[in-house]
């Protein structure tokens, strides 16, 4: 007998040579049936893995995200097997899991189309029904190379050659299909739950555009049909909400061939953007921030001092001015450091909260551009807080409270992630340790749950990232708090302390919207273009039944505008039903209809986006209602 330590800390005895599956069955029949893989001493393993004395074991089921991930990976292998059955000359590349699903890259002469996806899906279902057992095989490097060469899989051969010569190679076999893989996998194809192939796209081998273009087939997989159905419904809803489509329909912004990645904001889009900016300014003024503005272009010396020239040059737009290299700023931080240096500071000045709505430019690859979500020029709602070491926690708390207020205003839930020191960082181990511990301590003191993202901090300091969850359950990284000990040193910032000596300040970099342009894209999709009244570019649309009522229509418009309401009138000689449909398609919060009765009674006929037809209402009453709604930003 051997002793095993279970997740709950209990010790369980079991026969020698028992597998993870044997253990699961010994605990309960239900667990034996629901087990997907095991976690032994912190490593995921197949259910067929043989246990040793004193192993620490956890049984993973579909209730665990790790179990669903393993099922998705197995589904990618089943897809590859189906493709090999259907298209004999296809060559296999790689097939990892991704968020919510998986993909597999194939080398095939004729690109796949939607009809091919249907065929592949049908073949996958056949393989699942065949209940083919999946077995792990371990070979030497030479044996694995010989096997893949015999099977005519050049991409697998290349992958094996990339591995260490001493490394043994694991493969997985299901029927006549064999694939190179670390695993783990399900015991049988029958264990796969609910999946759907979603799309196909081109992808360069190893992501290098100099390599051959492969065909990448994407799919999603979940633990049950209900989750899959909800996900697919959300995908369809997301297509309807696509900010690029709605941005065009609502006349908010556009892109032109003359400026790929550089958005053009139209009049209504500018109203929307300015409303966000005004809200930002209002909040920051209350929170004790001052606002500054720094130049859009600065010389090479500055970017060398900041470290951007060494760490970020490939993403910067560079130009020669008076025989000297200059760069458009990709970030506002260095300019903020220069503003600090314009005068002498005392410890009594701290904390200094300095905000900037700065225009930044970043050279994104053309293939990465995506509407407002990934652009080459955007407005960043930066702020730099200069402070004393003992003020770190309180200032981080203040920033978190501000971020929470903004996201709550738009109905977003959010999660928090702490990103630690990256490989290309600058600065001492001591500074990084202090910075990371300070952020952890602040989060824990606020009882904020967070996930650690190892190695993903900025090159000058660790950061806290805020991931929004929108109305479709999708997440977006927007807000960031970065603690920086490095730039104050590089720019030789100082202040006179209470001891009369010079000291270095500590700096917090933070954004809330992140990119205002990207945040607008998120809002468009979150609200499906139905912006809250305070934010809507057009808050009221007035529709006269005929041109006989133009005078009263103008009178109503003027009274609304006098109270700060944004109004449009539709004076076209179209039928009223048509004008109502168009106004609804424009997602206007309120529609006012003017006819003979309204003119005679000096009332309005009101339709609201939330309540539909509300009938006749006194104009003063409506003005009170809408102005209160706008003022409170409901």
N, C-alpha and C positions, 0 to 999 in steps of 0.2 A: 504493500500500500504506500501511496505518497500523500503528502500534505499539501493542500492548496489554500492560499489566502484569497477570499472573495472580496468583492467591492465593499461590502458592509463591514469588513474587518474580521468576519468569522473564518474559522479554519474548517476545511472539508477534506475528508479522506476519500481516496478513490484508487482503483486498481492501477498498477503500473501499465504503461503503454496506452493509457486512455487518451482520447482526443478531446478537444474543446466541445465537440458535439456530445460525446459521452457524458461529460460533466454537466452540460445543459440538461440532458435527459434525466440525469440522476437527481437534479434539483426539482424538476417538474416536467410532466409531459408537455404542458403548454409552452414552457420555455424551450424545450427541445424542438418544438414545431416552429416557434417564432424566431429562433436564433439565426443570425445572418453570418456573423464572424465573431472572433474572439479578440480580446485585448489582453495580451500576456506581457507582463512586466513593462507596460506602457506602449507596446507595439501591436498593431493590428495583424492578425494572422487568420488563415483559413480555419474553418471548423474541423478540418482533418488534421490539424496540427497536434502533435503528440506532446502531452504535458510532462513536466519534470517536477521533482520534489521542490517544494517551497516557491513555486511559481505564484505570482500574484495575477489573478484572472478576473476578467469582467466579460460577461456575455453581452454582445451587442445585438440589438433587434432593430426593427424598422421604426421603433419609437425614438431611436437615437439617430442624429444626423449622420454619424459615421456609417451606420447601417445602410441608410439611403444612398450615401456616396458610393459604397461598395456595389450596391445594386446598379447604380448608374454606370459604373465602370464596366461591370459585366454586360450591361446592355450595349455598350459601345463595342465590345467583343462580338456579341451576337449580331450586331449590325455589320461588322466586318465580315463575319462568316456568311451572312446572307448575301452581301455584295460579291464575295468570292464565288458563291454558288451561281449567281445570276450572270456575272461578267467575268469570264474565265481569264482574260488577259490583264485584269486589274492588279496593280501593285499596292501593297499596304504601307502606309507611313506611320502616323501616330494616332492614338485615340484616347485622350484624357477626359476626365470629368471637368465640368465647369459649373458655375452657379445654376442650379435647377436642372442640370442635364449633362450633356456630353457632346463630343463631336468625334469624327474620324476623318483623317485626310487620306485620299486615294489618288493614285496616278492612273488615269484612264484617258484614252484618246478622245472620246466624244463626251463633252460635259454632261452631267446629270441634269434632268429637268424634273418638274413636279410629278409627271407620270412615273418617272423612275423611282421617286420617293415612295409612291404608293406601292409599287412592286416590291421594293426593298422592305417596306413595313410588313407586307403580306408574308414575305419569306421569313422575316424575323418571328412573326407569330407562329409559323410552322415549326421553327427551331425551338421555340419555347415549349410548344405542345409536345415535341419529341422527347422532352425531359432528358437532355443529353448531360451526362455527368461532366464536371469540370475538374481537371486534375493538374496539380502543379508538378512541373518537371525541372530538375536542377541539372545543368550541364556545365562542362568546362567551356572556356571561351572558344577553344578550337572546335569542340563538338557543336556548339551553338552556331558558329560561323558556317561550318560545313552543312548543317541542317538548313539554314536559311538560304545558302547558295544553291543547294539542291532544290529548294522550293521556289527559287526564282524571285526572292524578295530583296532587291538591292538596298532599299531604305533600311530594312532591318539589319542587313550586313553592316551598313555604315554606322548605325547606332551601336552595334556590338563592338565595332572597332574603336569607337569613342570611349568605351568603358576601360577600366584598368585591366591590365593583363592578368593580374592575380585574382580578379573578381570572378566568382562563379556566376553563371547566368541562369535566371529563373524564367521559365516559359509556362504557358497555360494551354492545355489541350482540351478541346471539346469536340468529340467525334473526329472528323478528318481535318479540323481546323486547329492550327497552332499559332500562338502569338507570343512575342517577346513581352514580358510584363513582370513587375515586382509583385503585383497582387496587393492584398488578397482578393479573392473572388467568391461568389456563391458556389455551393456544392453542385448545383445543377441549373440548367437554363430555365427550368420550371419555376425557380424562385423569383424570376423577374415579375414585377408588378405591372403598373400602368405607364405606358410610354407613348410618345408621338414624335415622329420626325417632322421638323418644322421648316427647315430651309437648307439651301445649298449655296456655297459661295466659293470664290477662288481664294487660295492661300499659298504663299510661297513656302517651299520646303525650308524648314528651320527659320522661317520668317525673314529670309534674305531674298531681296528682289532680284539678285543675280542667279538664284536657283530656279528650278522649274516650278511652274504654277500647277498646284494640285487642286483637287476638288474636295472641299470640306463640307461634309453633311452634318448638320446640327440636329439634335433631338433633345427632348425633355423627358424626365421620368420621375414618378412620385410613388409614394407608398400605397395610395389608393385612388380610385377613379374620381372621387369627389374633389380631391386636391388638384388632380390633373385638369378636371373640367373647369374649376375656378381659375386655374392658371391660364388655360387657353382662352377663357372668356375675357380675362384681364388683358391678354395679348391683343385680342380683337378690339377691346375698348381703348387700349393704348394707341392702336393705329388711328382710331377716330380722333383721339386727343393729341396726335402728333403735333408738337408746337410749330413745326415747319408748315404743315398744312393749315392749322388754325391761324398762324401768324399772317399768312397770305390772305385767308378769307376775311379776317378781322382788320386787315390793313394796318398791321402793327410794325412789320419790318420786312426787308427783302434783302436778297443777295444778288450781286451782278457779276458777270464774267470779268469785268475790269478790276474786281477786288475780291478774289476768293478768300473766304475766311474773315472778311471785314464787313460786318453787318451795317446796313443802311436802315436807320429808324425813321419810320413815317410819322406824320403828325400825331396819330392816335398812340403809336408806340412811344413817342416822346412824352406824351401826357402820362402814360403808365409808368415810364422810367422816372420821370420827375416826381410823381407821387411817392414812389419808393424812396427816392433821395430825400424828399421833404420829411417823410416819416423817420428816416435814419437821422437826419439833422435834429429833429425835434427830440428824439430819444437821447441822443448824445449830448445835447445841450443840458438836458435835465440831469444826465449822469456825470456832469463836470468835465466834459471834453471841450477842447478848443479845436478849430479846424484850420489846416494849412493847405498850401498847394505848392508842389515842387515841379521843376521842369521835366518835360517829357523826354529830353535828350541830354546826356551828360558824357563827359570824356572818359577815355579808356582808363586813365589813372584812378578815377573814382571806382570803376568796376573791378580794377585790380585790388584796390584797398578792401572792397567789400567781399572779395572772393568769388564774385560772379564770373569774372573773366576766366578763371581756372575751372570753375564748376558748372557754368551755365552758358558758356560762349556760343555753343552750337544752336541755342534757342534764341539768340539775340540778333536783332537787325543792326548792322554796323555800317557806318558811312564816314567818309573823309570830309573834314571841315578845316580849312586853313592848314592843310597838311598834317592834321592830327586826327586820330581815330576817335569817333564818338559812337555811342550806341543808344538806341531807343530803350527806355527803361522797361525791363521785364517785371520789375518789382519796385515798390515805392520805398522800401526800407532805407537804402543808402541816402536818398534825398532827405528822409526824416532825420538821419544822423547828422547831416550837415546843418539842418535847421537848429538842432539842439546846440550845435557848436557856435551859433551866432552870438551867444552871450554866456556869461559866467553864471553858474548855478550853485545854489546852496542846498543842503539837506532839507531846509525848510520848504523848498519848492516842490518837494515830492509828496505824493505821486503826481507826475505830469502826464495827463491823458491827452494825446495829440492825434486827432483823426485826419484822414485824407481820402477824398474820393478821387483816386488817381487813375489816369488813363495809362494802361500798360500794353506792351506789344510782345508777343512770343511767337517764334517761328515754329509753328506746328506743321507736321508733315501733312500733305494734302489729303492722304488717305485717312487721317485721323479727324479731319474737320467734320462737324455734325451740327448743322443749324446753329442755334445760340449756345448749345451745350459745349462745343469745342470750337473756339474762334481764335483769330490771331491778334485781335485788338479788343480790349474790354476794360470796363471800369471796376476797379477793386476798392471795396470799402474798408480800407486799411485803418488801423490805429496803432500807435506805438506808445506804450506806457513806460515812462522812465521812473525807476523806483529804488528804494532801499531794500536790502535783503529781507528785513523783517516785514516788509509790505507785500511779499510775493503771494502768500496765501489769500490775504484779504482782497488783493487786486484780481486774482484769478477767480475768486468767488463773485466779485462784481461783474466780471466779463461773462461768466456762466449765467448769472441772473439776467443780464442784458440779452444774451443769446436765447435764453428760455422765453423771455417776454416776446421777442420777435417771432420765434417759431410757433409759439402758442397762438399768436395773433392770426396766423395763417392756417391754424389747425393741423400743424405737423407734429407727429411724435418723432423722437430722435433717440439714437444710441450714441455712446461715447467710446472712443478708441484712443489709447495712449501709444504714440509711436516713438520708439527709442532710437538710439544712435545708429546712423547708417555707416557703411564702410568708408565712404568718401568724406567723412566729417572732418572738421577742423577744431582745434582746441584740445585742452588737456583732459586726461581721464578724470581728474578731480572736479573740474568744472561740469563735465557731463554728468557725473554721479550726483553732484549737488542739484543740478537742473532736473534730472529725472526723478530724484527723490522728492523734490519740492512739488512737482506736478502730481505725483502719486499721493503725497500727503494731503494736498488740497482736495483732490477727488474723494479720498477716503473720509476726510473731515466733513465733506458735504453729503456723504452717503450716496454718491453717484456710482452706479455700477459701470464698469468699463472693461474693455478687452485690450490686452497688450498686443501691439503690432510691432514685433521685433524688427529693428533695422530700417524702419520706414520714416524716421524723423528727417527734418531739414538738415542740410550740411552744417548749419551753425547752431542747432539746438533741437531738443525733443519737442513734441507737440501733442496737443489734444485735438482730435478731430471729431466733429459732430456730423452724424449721418442721419439725414432726414428720411422719414418714411411718408410717402405721398398717399393719396386716396386709393391708389391701386396696389399699395403694399410695396412699391419699389423704393429702393434707398438711393440717396444722393449725398455725396460728401460736399458740404458747404462751409460751415463755420470751422475755424481753426484758431487755437491759442498756441503760440510758440514762445518758449522761454529761451532767451538769448543772452549768453555770457560773452559771445565771440565778437559781434560787431562793435559793442562799446570798446573792446580792447583794440580792434583793428583801426577804429576811427579815433582812438585815444580820447574818448569822452571822459569827463571827470566832473566832480562837484566838490564843494568844500563841506566837509563833515563837521559834526558838532565838536570835534577835536581840533578844528582849524586846519586839518590836513586834507590833501586831495585824495579822492576815492573814485572807483569806477561805479557808475550806475548799472543796474540790471534792467533789461528791456523785455517787455512782453510785446510780441507782434500778434495782432489778432484781426480776423475778418469775421463778419456775421453772414452777409449775403454771399461772400466769396467773390464771385464775379456777378455784378448786377445783371449783365446780359444773360448769363446762365441761369440765375435765379428767376428771371422773367420767363425763360423757357420752361423751368420747373413749375412755376405758378400757372402758366398756360395749360400744362397737362394736368396738374393737380386739380384745377377748377374747371377743366374742359372749356376754357375760354369764358366761363361765367364768373367773372371777377366780383368780389364784394363791391358794394355800391361805392364806397369811399375810394376804391382803386380803379373802377371802371372808367375807360376813356370817355364813353358817353353814358351818362347816368339816367337820362330821360330822353325818349324819342316821342315827339308830338306828331300825330297823324290826323290832319283834317280830312273829313269825309269828302269834301269838295273844296274848290278854290273860293267858294262863297264865304268860307269861315277862316280865311287867311288872316283877317284883322284880329280876330279873337285868339287865333293860334299864336300870332306874334305877341299879343298882350300877355298870354300865359308864359311864353318863352322868356319875355323880358323880366317878368316877376321872379321866375325861377333863377335866371342868371343873376339878378340883383342879389339873390341870397346865396350865390356861390355855387349853384348847381350847373353841371355841364350838360348842355341840351343840344339836340339836333332836331330839325323839323323836316318832314318829308312832304313837300308841296307838289309832288308830281301828280298828274291827272290819271293815276292808276286806281283800280278798285281797292277799297279799304281792306278786304281780305288778303289781297296780295301784299299790301304794305305791312300789314300785321305779321304775316309769315316772314317777310324779309327782316323786320325788326327783331323778331324772335331768333332768327338765324344769326343775327349780329350779337346775340346774348345780352341785349340791353336790359338792365335791372327793371326799369319801369317804362311802360308804354302808355301814353295819354292819347285818347281819341276825342276829337272835337267835332260835334255836329250841331244841328239846330237846337236841340234840347239843352246841350251844355252851354251854348252861347246865350240862350234866353235865361237860363237859371244861374249863369255865371259859376258853373261847376266844371268838373272834368270827369270823363269816364276813364277809370284806371284799370290797367292790367299789370300785374307784377309777375316777375319771373318765378317767385316762390309760391304765390297764391292763385295765379291765374286771373280770371275776370273778377274784379272787386266792385264793379258797378260805379255809380255816381258818387263823387266825394267832393267836399269843399276844398278849393285850391289852397286856402290858408292852412287847413288841417294837413294837407299833403306836404306843404312846404315845411311845416313843423316836424312832420314825421321823417322826411328824407334828410333834412339838415341835421337832425339829432342822430340819425343813423350814420351820416358822414362824419360828424364830429366825434362820435364814440368809436368809429372804425369797427363797427359790428361785422 
